């Protein structure tokens, strides 16, 4: 199973972002980007990759413990940027320190469960992928600039989700991965 831990924004936050993305899609060359859909929007906390089925029960148990040790926190989708000229993303405002702590706990839970984690250490930056670019030379700066002042309504992050990524069917133009929540644990309980 290809798994990751995530924070899933509630429907009202997704609706606000969808309205903003509709405006982004009016920018020049927007049709050349591969846009992700609202059903796939999430903040990845820890990416696990392929996890053997026999490891999943231990991972689920440890994620439940990790979630129970963390308090709910405030967050909102706000701002945005780009990773080079490859990805356009929306950012997060609120208790980012709590989000980093939750991300660290999700990674530690996986390592303790026996999941081989990439040991590359880079600062955790919460982001929600909106579009990917595979067109050389397409400048994504206008998209990042357009997101700069976006700020959705705040909500309380109250759970940690374990999500399975199902890859798109090969050879299907524009196909996106499908995400399935396979576990969710309340924070602070």
N, C-alpha and C positions, 0 to 999 in steps of 0.2 A: 504494500500500500504506500502511495506517495502522500506523505502527511506533513502538515505544518500546524502550529498553534497560532491563533489569531484573536483579535478583537473584532467583532462584527457590529458595525454601526446599526442603530435602530432605523426602522422604516422612515420616520420623519427626516432624519439626517441624510438618508439616501435620496429622498425626494428633493431636498434642497440642493444637494450636489448634482443631481440629474438635471435640474433647471440650469445650473451653472455650466455643466458640460454641453448642454444644448446650445448655449451662447458660444462656447469654445468651438463648436463644430461649424460655426458661421465664419470663422477666420479663414483667410486664404490658405489653400493647400490642406485643409483639415481632412478632406477626403482621401488624402494619401497616407493618413495615419490609420493604424489598426486600433480602434477604440474598444476598451473593455466595457462590459455591460454592468448595470447596477446590481444584478444578481451575483456578480463576482467581486464586488467592492468589499475590501477588508483591510485591516492593518495586521500584517504578519508580525508575530512576536518572535517565532523561531521556526526555521525551515528544517525539517528532518529528512527530507528525501525519501527514498525507498526504505520502508521499515518492515522487517519480517513479521508475518502475522503472529508468530509466537511471542514477539516482543511487545505487541500492542497492549495486552492486558496490564503489564507492568507500567507502561507509559501512561495509560489511562489512570491507574491508581496514583501515580506520582503527580500527574497534572492536577488531579482532584485535591491532593494534599497541598500543592503549591498554591492553588486558587484559594483554598480555605485560609491560608496564612496571609493573604493580601486583602487590604480593604478596598471597597469600591472607590472610584475616583471620577472626577469630572474631566470631560474631554469634549472637544468639538472639532469638526473638520474645518480647517482654515488655512488660507494661503495655498501655496503650491510651488512647484519648481520643475526642474528637469534634471535628469542624469545625462549629462553630455547632450548629444542629439539623438538619444536612444529612447528615452522614456519621459512622459509628462506625468506628474503626480500631484495629488492634493496632500496637504500637510495636516498637522494636528496642533491644537493649542489646548492648554489646560494643564493638568498635573502630569507633565511629561516625565518627571522623575519617577512617579508611580508606574508609568507605562514602561520605562526602562527597567525598573525593578521586576515587573511582571515578565518582561521579555527575558531577563536573566534567569528568573525562576523557571520559566518554560524550557530554557536551554539546559539548565542544571537537572531538571526532572528527567529530560530525555537521556542525558549522559548517565544518570544513576540507573535508568531503566535498561541501559546497554545499547542505546542508539548511538551510532558513530556520528559525531557532530564535527562539522568543519571547524577547525581551531583558529581560523583567521579572525583576529580581534579587530573590529572596527566599531566606532561608536554607533549605538543604536539610534537610528533616525526614523521615527514613525512616518510612514507615507502610504498612500493608497494609490496604486497604479491606475491611471486613467487611459493612457494611450501608449502604444509602442510604435517606433519608427524603424523602418528597414530601407528607407530611401536615402541614399548618400547625398549629403549636402542640404537636406531639408533642415532649416533653422527652427528649433523649438523655443527659442527665446520669446517670441510673441505669445505663446501659450502660457509660459511661466509668468510673464508680465501680466497677462489677463487674469491670472489666478491670485495675484499678489494681495488684493484687497478682499477676496472672498472670505466670509466668516459665517458658518452655519450656527444654529442654535446649540448650546451646550446640552449634554446628556450625561447620565451617570453610567460609567462602565461597571457593569455588575456581574460579568461572567467572562470566563476564558473558554475558548472553543478549540476543539481538535477537528481539523478539516482534512478531508481526503480530496486530492486533486486527480481528476480523471482527464487524461490528455485528449485533445481533439482528434477526430478521425483523420488519419494522414491523407493528404491529397484533397481535402475539402477546403476550398478557398474561403478565407475569413473565419474559419472555425476557431473557437476559443476553448480553453479548458473548462470543464464543468466542476464546480466545487460542491462537496457534500459534507455537511456538518455531521460528524460521527460521534461527537461527545461534547458536552458543555457542563461547566462546573461553576457554581456561584462563588463570587469573591466574598471573603470574610465570614464564611459559615463553617 
